Amino acid sequence: MKKTVLLLAFFFFQTITAQSQEDALVFFEDKENIETALANPITILTQKAIDRKGLHNTPIDARDVPVNEAYITAVKNIFGITVFAKSKWMNCVYVRGDLQNLEALEGLAFVNHVEFADKSLNLGPIVGGDMEDKFFIENQASRIVYNYGAASNQVEMIAANFLHEQDFTGAGIDIAVFDSGFPGVLTNPAFETLRDEGRLLGTYNFITREETADTSSSHGSKTFSDIGGFLEDEFVGTAPGASFYLYVTEDVTQENPVEEAWWVEALERADSLGVSVVNTSLGYQDYDNPAYTHSYEDLDGFTTIAARGANHAFDKGMLLLTSAGNDGQSFGFVATPADAPGCLSIGAVDQQGEYAGFSSFGPNASGLRKPDVMAQGVSAAVVDQNGAVDFNSGTSFSAPIMAGAVACLWQSNPQTTNAQLMQIVRESAHLFENPTDFMGYGIPN
């Protein structure tokens, strides 16, 4: 009988242990060879990245030095802990493992502290339900002179056609697009011109660690088309002359803050490659594990993993555009990273320039004006993964429409800093003198 009780107790303990998996960030104390790396930055950055930082006097500092791989290996070697992502800017790794083992990490000499995704498990405040289909709205079918075709309204609403007429099409600007997948990008006729001209610079899936962006989700193919797509006399994106990196950071099978960590990894890679503009048609607030869900108070622009990463990216000279979100009629407020001051957050209007009811509003929890500006997100023209022109709705499309236009504007004066450019865009908007919580500063021109 005693043996039976012990056996049952053992299985009960094993069950409890198996269910006590937690997600966390593990922050390290230091990095190695910082002075050597900064003295020879080509060892940690590409020449294009160094040149871009030099143009805007953006400092190259210890944040650019990679995480100590010996520390990462030591964490990986601890039984029951899996490392999913790393961030050099924050000097940390995103892990999942048994709660007791994760807590024990703080006893390691090279670990500064552990920050749990379940905020109730943290000793102090962080410094700085059912899974929804976050693309529900988007997935519903609904002297250069271009014939913009179906894209005419969304391009002309923000006067991107004027930039194109001055021969500013995004040429020489590298743009990174972060999304859930880009199926058909190697065959889609809308991207044939940029493929033939060598302007598809690279793809990567941060979830599977593969050099491909071809997944089952076509959301990214559509958002990408609003920037770089071109079908003669049918459709023109807002930056048809730019060059692109396509990164998968969104896992459509789950909602978990590890996706924020993958997103930050993608930012760091983009920065190291010299990318100037990043478009993110993604947002994070509600998670499968309710303990990980961000409250409104978390969305202060400095607390979430994504917001912290966005602010580092801004410091590093990049311009990030992100969708405000489609929660205007549910949670309400902009999600992260749209809450970050380091992001230019884009809400949605209809074809007439009126506020779209689904578009998330502001301010963020620290009172910062969000969204920043607006673009068409109701019945926006897109090109699907097979090359057919379609119309979809969502802030997922207003952001890339604006991202391409901003890239063209930056091309016109590359010496402009990202902070100056963000303010120029805000001040050009029609509500700049009378901004609102729903429309921000309005529609830029």
C-alpha positions in Angstrom: 0.0 0.0 0.0 2.8 2.4 0.9 4.5 1.7 -2.4 1.2 2.5 -4.2 0.9 5.8 -2.4 4.5 6.7 -3.1 4.0 5.8 -6.8 0.8 8.0 -7.0 2.6 10.8 -5.3 5.5 10.5 -7.8 3.1 10.7 -10.8 1.3 13.6 -9.2 4.5 15.5 -8.7 5.6 14.7 -12.3 2.2 16.1 -13.5 2.5 19.3 -11.5 6.1 19.7 -12.7 5.1 19.2 -16.3 2.4 21.9 -15.9 4.7 24.5 -14.3 6.4 25.6 -17.4 6.9 29.3 -17.5 8.3 31.8 -20.0 10.9 34.4 -19.0 13.7 36.7 -20.0 17.1 35.9 -18.5 19.3 39.0 -18.4 23.1 38.6 -18.3 25.6 40.6 -16.2 28.1 41.6 -19.0 29.5 40.9 -22.4 32.9 39.9 -23.6 35.5 41.8 -25.7 33.4 44.9 -25.9 36.3 47.3 -26.4 37.8 45.1 -29.1 34.5 44.9 -31.0 33.8 48.6 -30.8 37.4 49.4 -32.0 36.7 47.3 -35.1 32.9 47.5 -35.7 33.0 45.7 -39.0 33.3 42.5 -36.9 29.8 43.0 -35.5 28.0 45.1 -38.2 27.9 45.3 -41.9 29.5 48.2 -43.7 26.1 49.4 -44.8 25.0 49.5 -41.2 28.1 51.4 -40.1 27.6 53.9 -43.0 24.0 54.5 -42.0 24.9 55.1 -38.4 27.7 57.5 -39.5 25.3 59.5 -41.7 23.1 60.3 -38.7 25.7 60.3 -36.0 24.1 57.2 -34.4 26.5 55.8 -31.8 27.9 52.3 -32.1 28.0 51.1 -28.5 28.0 48.1 -26.2 24.4 47.3 -27.2 25.7 46.3 -30.7 28.1 43.7 -29.3 26.6 40.2 -29.4 25.4 38.3 -26.4 28.1 36.1 -24.8 27.5 32.7 -26.5 29.1 30.9 -23.5 26.4 32.2 -21.3 23.7 31.1 -23.8 25.2 27.6 -24.0 25.3 27.4 -20.2 21.6 28.2 -19.9 20.8 25.7 -22.8 22.7 23.0 -20.9 20.5 23.2 -17.9 18.0 20.4 -17.9 14.4 21.4 -18.8 15.2 24.9 -20.1 14.8 25.8 -23.8 16.2 29.0 -25.3 14.0 30.5 -28.0 15.5 33.8 -28.8 18.3 36.3 -27.8 18.7 40.1 -27.7 22.0 41.8 -27.8 20.4 45.2 -27.2 18.9 44.0 -23.9 21.7 41.4 -23.3 19.2 38.6 -22.6 17.6 35.4 -23.8 14.0 34.3 -24.0 13.5 30.9 -22.3 10.9 28.4 -21.3 11.3 25.9 -18.5 10.3 24.6 -15.1 9.7 27.4 -12.6 12.1 26.1 -10.0 14.9 25.8 -12.5 14.3 29.2 -13.9 14.3 30.8 -10.4 17.6 28.9 -9.8 19.2 30.8 -12.7 19.5 33.9 -10.6 22.1 32.0 -8.5 24.5 31.9 -11.5 27.3 34.4 -11.4 26.7 35.6 -15.0 22.9 36.1 -14.6 21.7 39.5 -13.5 18.1 38.7 -13.1 15.1 36.7 -14.4 12.0 38.5 -15.6 8.9 36.2 -15.9 6.2 36.7 -18.6 3.7 36.0 -15.8 4.1 39.3 -14.0 2.8 37.9 -10.7 6.0 35.8 -10.4 8.3 38.8 -10.5 9.6 40.2 -7.2 9.0 43.8 -8.3 7.5 45.8 -11.2 9.1 45.4 -14.6 11.3 48.3 -15.5 10.9 49.7 -18.7 -8.4 33.1 -22.8 -9.0 31.6 -26.2 -6.7 32.4 -29.0 -8.1 35.0 -31.4 -7.4 35.3 -35.0 -5.7 38.7 -35.0 -6.0 38.8 -38.8 -9.7 38.3 -38.8 -10.5 41.7 -40.3 -7.6 41.6 -42.7 -8.4 38.1 -44.0 -11.9 39.2 -45.1 -12.1 39.8 -48.8 -13.3 43.0 -49.1 8.4 62.2 -63.5 7.6 58.7 -62.9 4.0 58.5 -63.8 2.3 55.3 -62.7 -1.1 54.0 -63.4 -1.9 53.0 -59.8 -5.0 51.1 -60.7 -6.7 49.7 -57.7 -4.2 51.3 -55.4 -4.9 54.9 -56.6 -7.0 56.1 -53.6 -4.6 54.8 -50.9 -1.5 56.2 -52.6 -3.0 59.6 -53.5 -4.6 60.1 -50.0 -1.2 60.6 -48.5 0.3 62.2 -51.7 2.8 59.4 -52.2 2.2 59.8 -56.0 3.8 63.3 -55.7 7.0 61.7 -54.3 7.0 59.2 -57.2 6.6 62.0 -59.7 9.8 63.6 -58.3 11.6 60.2 -58.9 11.6 59.2 -55.2 10.4 55.6 -55.2 12.4 54.3 -52.3 15.5 53.5 -54.4 18.5 52.9 -52.1 16.3 52.5 -49.0 16.4 49.1 -47.4 13.1 48.1 -45.8 12.4 45.1 -43.5 8.9 43.7 -43.4 8.0 41.5 -40.3 5.0 39.3 -40.6 3.6 35.8 -40.4 4.7 34.6 -43.8 5.2 35.5 -47.4 4.1 32.6 -49.6 4.6 33.0 -53.3 7.1 35.8 -53.0 9.5 34.0 -55.3 6.9 33.5 -58.0 4.4 36.3 -57.5 4.3 38.5 -60.6 3.8 41.6 -58.4 7.3 41.1 -57.1 8.9 40.1 -60.4 10.5 43.5 -61.0 12.2 43.7 -57.6 13.4 40.1 -57.9 14.9 40.7 -61.4 16.6 43.8 -60.1 18.1 42.0 -57.1 16.1 44.0 -54.6 14.9 41.1 -52.6 17.9 41.0 -50.2 17.0 38.2 -47.9 14.4 36.2 -46.0 14.4 34.4 -42.7 12.0 32.6 -40.4 12.9 33.3 -36.8 10.6 30.7 -35.5 11.9 27.7 -37.5 15.4 29.2 -38.0 15.3 28.7 -41.7 16.3 31.0 -44.6 12.8 31.1 -46.0 9.7 33.2 -45.5 7.3 30.8 -47.2 4.7 29.8 -44.7 1.0 28.9 -44.9 0.0 32.4 -43.8 -0.4 34.9 -46.6 -0.8 37.9 -44.4 2.7 39.1 -45.1 2.5 38.7 -48.8 -0.4 41.2 -48.8 1.2 43.7 -46.4 4.4 43.5 -48.5 2.5 44.2 -51.7 1.3 47.6 -50.3 4.9 48.7 -50.1 6.8 46.9 -52.9 4.2 45.4 -55.2 4.0 46.4 -58.9 1.6 45.2 -61.6 1.6 47.4 -64.6 -1.6 49.4 -65.0 -3.2 47.4 -62.1 -1.3 48.1 -58.9 1.6 50.1 -57.5 2.9 49.9 -53.9 4.1 53.1 -52.1 7.8 52.3 -52.4 8.2 50.3 -55.7 11.9 51.1 -56.0 13.0 50.1 -52.5 15.0 46.9 -51.5 13.6 44.4 -49.0 14.3 41.9 -46.3 11.3 39.7 -45.3 11.2 38.2 -41.8 8.8 35.8 -40.2 8.3 36.7 -36.5 4.7 35.8 -36.0 3.6 32.2 -35.1 -0.1 32.0 -36.1 -0.5 28.7 -34.1 -0.2 30.5 -30.8 -0.3 33.8 -28.9 2.8 34.0 -26.7 5.3 36.7 -25.7 8.1 34.7 -27.3 6.8 36.3 -30.5 7.9 39.6 -29.1 11.3 38.2 -28.5 11.6 36.9 -32.1 10.4 40.4 -33.2 13.3 42.0 -31.3 15.8 39.5 -32.8 14.6 40.5 -36.2 15.1 44.2 -35.4 18.6 43.5 -34.3 19.4 41.6 -37.5 17.8 44.3 -39.6 19.9 47.0 -37.9 23.1 45.0 -38.4 22.4 44.8 -42.1 21.8 48.6 -42.5 18.0 48.6 -42.8 16.5 52.0 -42.5 12.7 51.4 -42.4 10.8 48.5 -40.7 7.1 47.7 -41.2 5.3 45.6 -38.6 1.7 44.7 -39.3 1.5 42.9 -36.0 0.5 43.7 -32.4 0.6 42.0 -29.0 -1.7 42.3 -26.0 -3.9 39.2 -25.4 -2.1 35.9 -24.9 -3.2 32.2 -24.6 -2.0 32.2 -21.0 -4.0 35.0 -19.3 -1.1 35.5 -16.8 1.0 36.7 -19.7 -1.6 39.1 -21.2 -0.7 42.8 -21.2 -2.9 45.1 -19.2 -3.4 48.7 -20.3 -1.0 49.7 -17.6 1.7 47.6 -19.3 1.2 49.5 -22.5 3.1 52.6 -21.4 5.7 52.4 -24.2 8.5 51.1 -22.1 7.4 47.9 -20.3 6.8 45.1 -22.9 9.6 43.2 -24.6 8.5 44.6 -28.0 8.3 48.2 -26.7 11.8 48.0 -25.2 13.2 46.5 -28.4 11.5 49.2 -30.5 13.0 52.0 -28.4 16.5 50.5 -28.8 15.9 50.3 -32.6 14.9 53.9 -32.6 18.1 54.8 -30.7 20.0 52.9 -33.3 18.6 55.1 -36.1 15.9 53.0 -37.7 12.4 54.2 -38.4 9.7 51.7 -37.3 6.1 51.8 -38.5 3.6 49.5 -36.9 -0.1 48.9 -37.1 -2.1 50.5 -34.3 -4.3 47.4 -34.1 -7.9 46.3 -34.8 -9.2 46.4 -31.3 -11.2 49.6 -31.5 -14.4 47.8 -30.7 -13.0 45.4 -28.1 -9.9 46.1 -26.0 -9.8 49.5 -27.5 -6.3 50.8 -27.0 -3.2 50.3 -29.2 -1.3 47.1 -28.6 2.5 46.8 -28.4 4.8 47.8 -30.0 2.4 50.5 -31.2 2.6 51.9 -27.7 6.3 52.6 -27.9 7.6 56.2 -28.5 10.1 54.6 -30.8 7.4 53.5 -33.2 5.4 55.6 -35.7 2.0 53.9 -35.1 -0.5 53.9 -37.9 -4.3 53.8 -37.5 -6.9 53.2 -40.3 -9.3 55.4 -42.1 -11.9 54.6 -44.8 -11.7 55.6 -48.5 -13.0 59.1 -47.6 -10.5 59.6 -44.8 -12.9 59.0 -42.0 -12.0 57.0 -38.8 -12.4 53.2 -39.2 -14.3 51.9 -36.2 -12.1 48.8 -35.7 -8.9 50.9 -35.5 -7.3 50.9 -32.0 -7.0 54.2 -30.3 -4.9 56.0 -27.7 -3.3 57.3 -25.7 -0.9 54.8 -24.4 -0.8 54.2 -20.6 1.8 56.9 -20.1 -0.4 59.5 -21.9 1.6 59.5 -25.2 -0.4 60.4 -28.3 -1.2 57.2 -30.2 -1.8 56.4 -33.0 0.6 58.9 -34.5 -1.0 59.2 -38.0 -3.6 57.5 -40.2 -3.8 55.9 -43.7 -6.4 53.9 -45.6 -7.2 50.6 -44.0 -10.8 50.0 -45.2 -10.9 48.2 -48.5 -7.2 48.8 -49.1 -6.0 47.3 -52.3 -3.5 44.4 -52.0 -2.0 41.7 -54.2 -2.6 38.2 -52.9 0.0 35.4 -52.9 -1.0 34.3 -56.4 -0.7 37.8 -57.9 -4.4 38.8 -58.0 -5.5 42.2 -56.9 -7.9 42.1 -54.0 -9.3 44.4 -51.3 -8.8 43.8 -47.5 -9.4 45.9 -44.4 -7.3 46.4 -41.3 -4.6 48.5 -39.8 -2.3 45.8 -41.1 -2.5 47.6 -44.5 -2.5 51.2 -43.4 1.0 50.7 -41.8 2.8 49.4 -45.0 1.0 52.0 -47.2 2.6 54.7 -44.9 5.9 52.8 -44.6 6.6 52.9 -48.3 5.7 56.6 -48.5 8.0 57.4 -45.6 10.8 55.5 -47.3 10.4 57.6 -50.4 10.4 60.8 -48.3 13.6 59.7 -46.6 15.2 59.0 -50.0 14.6 62.7 -50.9 16.9 63.8 -48.0 18.9 60.9 -46.5 20.6 63.2 -44.0 17.4 63.6 -42.1 17.4 61.6 -38.9 14.6 59.2 -38.0 13.4 61.5 -35.2 13.2 64.4 -37.6 11.4 62.3 -40.2 8.8 61.1 -37.7 8.1 64.7 -36.7 7.9 65.9 -40.3 5.3 63.2 -41.0 3.2 64.2 -37.9 3.4 67.9 -38.8 2.2 67.3 -42.3 -1.0 65.6 -41.1 -4.3 67.4 -41.3 -5.1 67.2 -37.5 -1.7 68.3 -36.3 -3.0 71.4 -34.6 -6.0 69.5 -33.1 -5.1 65.8 -32.6 -7.5 63.2 -31.3 -7.3 59.9 -29.4 -8.9 58.1 -32.4 -7.0 59.8 -35.3 -3.8 60.9 -33.7 -2.4 63.7 -35.9 -4.5 62.6 -38.8 -3.7 61.9 -42.4 -0.2 63.0 -43.5 0.4 64.7 -46.8 
